[in-house]
Amino acid sequence: MNDASSRREFLRLSAGFAALGTAPMALQLAAAGSAAAATAPDYKALVCLFLQGGQDSNNLVLATDPDSFARYTAARSNGADPIALKAPGTAPISQPPGSRKNRPEFWGGVLPIPLKTAQPIPAGTTVTGPRTFAIHPLMGQALPLWQAGRLAVLANVGTLITPTTKTQFNNKSVPIPQALGSHNDQQSAWQSGAIDGAETGWGGRLADIMASQNGGQAIFTSVSADGNAVFLSGNVVNQYQINTDLNNPAISIRGISGSLLGAGATGSAAFKNIIQNTGATSNFANDYATVVQRSIAAAAQLNAKFRTPGTVLPAPEYLEPIQGLNDVNPWTTQLNTVAQMIAAAPGMGIKRQVFFLRVDQHDTHDNQNPREAVNVNRLAQALAYFDAALAALPAGKVGGVAQMVDMRSCVTTFTAGDFSRGFATNGSGTDHAWGGHHLIMGGAVKGGEMYGQYPTLGIDRTGFNNPDIVGNNMLPTTSVDQYGATLGRWFGVAESDLHTIFPNLRNYPTPFLGFV
């Protein structure tokens, strides 16, 4: 590789830095073709909540019509620690103060979520209809969002290449995604469309198209609140990583402040001068120094904006529901940082942002009851907090003119994750599976609805062949490509560009799902 190409590759791959300087002409033209209409709010953000490890969505969103709930209960009531939740209206068993509330009987029945539009009765089911649905009993803080029409469910979504029936899967007569059940590969597949080793993600590719709208602040287009994620890596835009220290949200370069490897102030000052020296004889060193200077300037600007006294609601205290003890909710901690950045965006000239947040602890092979209860409870509190925090922000702009715009309509928050869990219990938990249900929240979301097809429930047995299950895994009926493309169209990306970002989209007769 020659010196010039080495420099270009270095600039493209420098982690934590976005489009350097003015966006390339190709990016500008793509953004011009995909720009949001002039009457839309000037600011829009996508916020991905990645449930790392694989959320058990079978206990997140449940079908409660008699046939479905009976099959669900039968599949999850076995073993040493049954994980089947209780029917709607079931009263919780009271516990003495300080006791561990670590089983479903202590939480009461699942919480009904009435739908505005009835779900179709799927083929092969014995359900006579109408189907009814509910959420986990510890998701109560999310209910007002559903009732207000700002929260929706996307049913049975997963990594797919093309629509796939059970017969086609068993016969391998259509392309099947690789490495199903592998954490690393399915995390990558959800975030990028390819298994582990992918270089770009669909969040970053959406950011590529829209970065020019942020002008000189393109470095803040693609932002992670939890380290590096392929989801945010674009062909042009690289992710900018922030932390949850509200006094210094920009992640600092070691040696710029304090000491480096035990060196005193003199040694650290020398190091700082070296890495910022743009007058070196090496072109590579000069390019590196340019990137470092830009990072330092961006960090200083970001930190200064975050130190502006507060328009953002603080993250609430969290009471862990199993032992009743105060704990930390990592979702609200990260979302508080994101809300601070959204609040700072208008003053920084930022119009489009993609955020990535992540919490692991969802790999519940055993001891699922208390672990998953905390997971869904944290998620519900986080959604309620972020909705309130956005509602309290100053109004945005419409057509460049300040107007009373509810900032909740400018931000769409959605869940993603490796995969769901097996439909039947393994005795005290659940193992890796495939399709699952996800949540979408925002003022632009057509909430109080379930999108996609909620599957037929039940494990195959004599006389019953479930068309939506393969072994213990739900066969997805909606693809991640459709999910991402629907979000991308709301974000302002043109349909022609979405077919490039999501190349499998052409395989689906209904590429856009209508939830936003």
N, C-alpha and C positions, 0 to 999 in steps of 0.2 A: 504494500500500500504506500503511495507516495505521500509527501508531506501535506499537500493540499487536501487530499482525500482523508488523511488522518485527522486533520483539523476539523473538517466537516463532520466526521463521525463523532469526534469528541464533543462538539457543540450539540449534536443531536442527542447524545446519550447522557449528558451531564444531569444526573438525578437531582430533582428538586427545582429545576429551572425550566421556565416555559419558553415560548417563542421569543427569541433574542432579538430585540429591536423591532423594526417594522416587519409585519408578517409578509411572507412571500406573496408574489402576485397571484399564484394559484389559489392560495388560501383566501386572499382578499376577494377573488372572483367567486369562489365557492360560498363565502359568507354573504356576499351581496345577493347571490341567488337564493339564499336560505334565510335572509333577515326576516325578523318578525314584522308584522304589519305595523304601520305607524300609530294605529290606534291602540296597540297592545301596551301594557306596562313596559317601561324601559328596562326593568330588571327582571330576570328569571333565573332560578336556580333549581337544579336537580340534586337531591340529597339521598344517597344510597346508604341504607343501614344493612351491613353484611353480617348475617347470622352465622358466623364461622363455626364449622363442626357439623352443621346439619340440623336445623330446627325440626322438631317433631310436630309438623303442621297438622297431623291427625288429631292432636289434642289442642290445637290452636283454633281451628274452625271445624265445627262438627255438624253433620246432618242429623237432625233429631226426629224426623218422621219415624213412626214405629218400626218399620222394616229396617231402615238404615241403622237406627240406634241399637236395635237388637243384635244386628250383625257386628256392629262396632263393639258392643259390650262383650259379646262372646269371644271376640278375637283378643281382647285386652284384659280379661278377668282371670287369666291363668297365672300360675307360678307363685313364687314366695311373696311377691310384692306387686299385686295387680295394679295396672295403670289406667283402667277404665274410669273416666269421669262419671259423675252422677247426673241423672236426668234433670231437665229444667224443673225448677220448683222444689227440688229436694232441700230440706233444711240441713244446715251443717250440724254436726255433732259438737256440742260445746266441750271445751277443754279448759282445765284450770289455768290461771295466769302463769305464764312462764313455760307451759308445756309445748313440745314440738308439734306443730300442726303439719305433719309431713305426709299425709295421705288424703286422697280425694274426699273421704267422708267428712273431713274437718273443714272443707272449703264450701260445701253446699253444691247445688246444681249448676250446670252450665248456664250461661246468660244468653237468652234469645236475642237474635238480631233479625228483625223482620225485614224482608226484601221489598223494595218498591215494585220489582218485576219478578214474577215467578221463574224459578229455574226449570228448564225442561227436564222431563223425566228421561233419564238415559236409557239407551237400549240394553236389553238383557236383565233389567232389574225387575223385581216384583213389587216395587213401590207403586202404590195406586195414586199418590199425590194428594195435595201439593207437598213438595218437600219443604221442610222447615230447618232452620239453622241456628247455631249458637256459637259462642266463643267461650274459652276457658273461664272458670269462675273467678280467677284472680286477674282477669283483664278488665275489671270494672271501670277503671279510669278511662278506657277507650270507648265505652258505651256512649257518652255524650257526643263524641266526635261522629260516631255512626248516626246517631239521632239527628245531628245537625247537618248531615249530608256532606261531611268533609272526609269520610273514611270509607274505603271500598275494599273488597276482597277480589283477588284474581285467583281463580281455582285451578288446581292441578297443572301448574306450569313447570317446565323442566327443560333440560338441554335436549333438543331434537334437531335433526337435519331436515326432515320432511315429515308430514303427518304419517303416523305409524299405528297400525292396528295390532292387536295381539297376535293374529295369524301372521302378519308380515314380520313382526318381531321374532316369533318362534321359527319362521322359515328363513329369516335373514334375507327377505326379498326386497328390502329397502335399506339404504345406508343407516347404520346404527351408530350413535356416538361412542367414541372410544372410552375405555377406562371408567365405565360406570361404577360408582361405589368407591372410587379412589378420592380421598380428600383433596390432595394437591391438584389432581387433574380436573376434578369437577369444580373446584374453586376457580381454576383458570378458565374452564369452559364457560361457566356462568359470567365471568368478568370479561372474557375476550372472544369467545366463540371457538377456542382451540384449547387442547390439553396443555399440561404444564410445559413451559418453555416458550409460550407466546410472548411477543414483544410489545404488542399494543392491545388495549382494551377498548370496549365500545364507548365507555365514558370519555376516554381520551380522544377517540375518533370524533365523537360529537363535539368535544371542545375544539378540535382542529378547525372544524367548520365555522364555529362561532367566535373564535379568539380575537379576530380583527375588530369585533364590536367593542372590545375592551381597550383598544388603542395601545398606548404605552404601558398599560397595566395588564397586558396579556399574561404576564408571569403568574397572576392570581386567578387564571381561568379554571385550572384543574387542581383541586386542593384536597389533600388527605389529612384527616385528624388522627390517623392511626398508622403511621409508617408507610412504607412503600406498598403499592398495590398496582398490579398490571391493569386493573380497570381504568385507571386514570392516565395511562401512558398513551400518547398519541403518536402519529407520524411526525408531527411538527411540535406539538405542545407536550411538555413534560410536566409532571406533577410537582406542585409546591407543597411541601410538608410543614404542617404546623403542629404545635403541641397544646396541651390544655392549661398551660400556665398563662393566665390572663394578663399578667404583668409583662411577660415576654413570650408571646405566642410563636414567634418565628424561631425555628430551630437554629441555634448558633453554630458557626464553624469553629471547631476546636482550635485554640491558639489565638483566636481573635480577641478573646477576653480571658482573664485569668492566666494560668500557666499551661504550658504544653509539655507533657512528659517530664514534669518536675523542674522545668526550666524556670528561672526567675523572670522578673519583669523585663530585664534587658533581653534575655533570650527570646521571650515571647514577642517583644516589639520587633526584633530582627526578623522573626518568622513572619509576622504580619506584613512587614515591608516587602519581604521576598515574594509572598504569594499574591501581592497586589501590584507588583512591579510590571508595568506594561512596556518598559523600555528594554527588555531583555533581547539578546540576539536570537533566541529561539522563538519561532512563530508559535509553537505549541505552548510555551510558557506564557507568551503574551495573550494568547486566547484564554488560557486558564485564568490569568490575572483579570482579564475583562469579565469573565463569568463570576469570579469571586467578588469583584467590586460591585457588580450588579446585584449579587445576592446580599451583600452587606447593605446596600442602599435600600433594597426591597424590605429587608428585615427591619431596618430602622424606621421606614415608613409604616410598616404594618404594626410594629410595637407602639409607635406614637399614636396611631389611630385607636388601638385597643386601650390606651391609657386615658382616652377621652372619657370623662365621667358619664355615667351609665344611663343608657336608654334600654338596656337589656335586662330582663328579669333574671335574677340569680337562679342557679340550679337548685331545686328544692331538696330538702333532706329526704332520705330514703329509709323507710322502715321495712326491713326484710320480713316477709310474711310467715316464714316457717318457725323462727324462734322469737320473732317480735323484737329484734335488735336493730339499732341504727347501723347502717351499712352504706357503702358507696354504690351508686348506680353509674356504671361507666358510660351508659348511653347519654344520660343527662349531662354528665361532665363534658363529653365531646360535643353534644348539641349546644351547650352553652357557648363554647368556643365558636361553633359555626354561626350561631345567632349573632355573636359579636362581630364576626366578619361580614355577615350580611348587612348589619347595621352600618358598618364602615364603608360598604361598597359604593353608595351614591357619592360620598365625598371623595372617593378615589377614582371616579369615572368608570366603574366596573358595571357592565350590563348583563353579562352571562357568566355563570359559574356552575361547575359540577363538583360536588363534594362526595367524599368517601369516608364512612365511619365503619368501625368493625369491633365486635365483641365476640370472643370465642366462647368456650364452655357449653356449647350446644351438642357435643358428641356424647349423648346419653345412653351408652350401652348398658349401664347399671345405675341403680339408685336414682332412677329417673324422676320419681314423684317429687321429691323436694327440689332437685336441681332444675327441672323444667318449670316448676311452679315459680321459682325465683326468676327464671329467664323471661317468662311471659309477663310477670308482674313488673319487672324492670322496663320491658318494652312498652307496656301500657302507660306507665308513668312518664316515660320519655316522650311518647307521642303527645300526651296531654300537655306536658311542659312546653314542648317545641311549638305546638299550636298556640298556646297562650303567649309565649315569648314573641312569636311573629306578629300576633295581633297587637301587641304593645309597641311595636316599632313605629317610627314615623312613617307617614304615607309615602308611597313611591311617586313616579311621574307617569303621565300618559301623553304620548306625542311630544315629549320634551317639556311639558308644562306640569308644574306641581299640582296634583289633585289628591283628593281623598281616596287613595287606593289601599285596600286592606292587603298588607304584605303577605298574608296567607295565600292570596290568589297568585302570588309571584313565585311561590316555592312549592315544589312537589316532592314529597318524601316517600320513599318506597323501600320495601325489604327485599333482600336477596339472600342466597346462601348456597352451600355446597349441593344440598339435596334435602329431601325430607327423610323420614325414618320408616322402617317397616310397619305395615298396618297391624300385624299381630305382635304381641309382646314376646320377648325372649325369656321372660320370667321376672325380671325386675327393671327392664329397660327396653330399648329398641335398637335395631342395627341399621346400617346404611341402606338407603333405598333410592328413590328416583323422584317422581313428580310430587309436588306439594303445593300448598296454598300460601299466598303472600298478600301483604297489606299495602295500600296506597293511600296517602293522606295529602290534603291540600285544599285551598279554596277553589281551585280550578277543577278538582276531582268531582266527578258525578257520583257522589257517595250514597251510602245506604243501599248499595247494589252489589251483586256478585257477578263478576265477569268470567267468561270462559265456562266450561262445563264441569260442574262438580261431579265426581265419578260415582259409579256404582260401588257400593261398599260390600265387603265380605270376601273371605278366602274361598277359593275353589273347593268344592267337595262334590260328592256324587249327586247328580241332579242339579247342580248349580255351577255354571261356568261364567265367572265374572269377566266381561270383556275389557275391563279397565285395570286389571291387575295381572302381573306376571310374577308368579311365585308369591312373594310377600311385598312386592313393589308396585306402587301405582304407576301405570303407563301414562306419561303426560299427554294431555289433550290440547295444551297450549305451549308454544315454544318461547324460550327466552328471547329469540329474535323478534317475535311479535310484541312481547312485553317492552323491550328496549326501543323498538321502532315507534310504538305508541307514545312513549315518553319523549323520544327525540322529535317527533312531529310537533308536540306541544312546545318544546324548547325552541322551535323555530327553524329546524333543519328541513330542507326541501325533500320531497319524497324521492327524487332521483338520487340524492346523496344518501338517503337512508338505505336504499337498495345496495349501495356500495359498502356502507358501514356494516350492514347485515346481509351478506350475500345469499343466505338461505331464505330470505324473506319472499323471494319469487316462488317458493314452493307452496305458499299458503294462499288459498283463495281469499281469505279475509286477513290481510296483513296487519290492519290496525284494529284495536279492540274497543275503542270508544269510551274508555273509562276516564278520560280527561279531555 
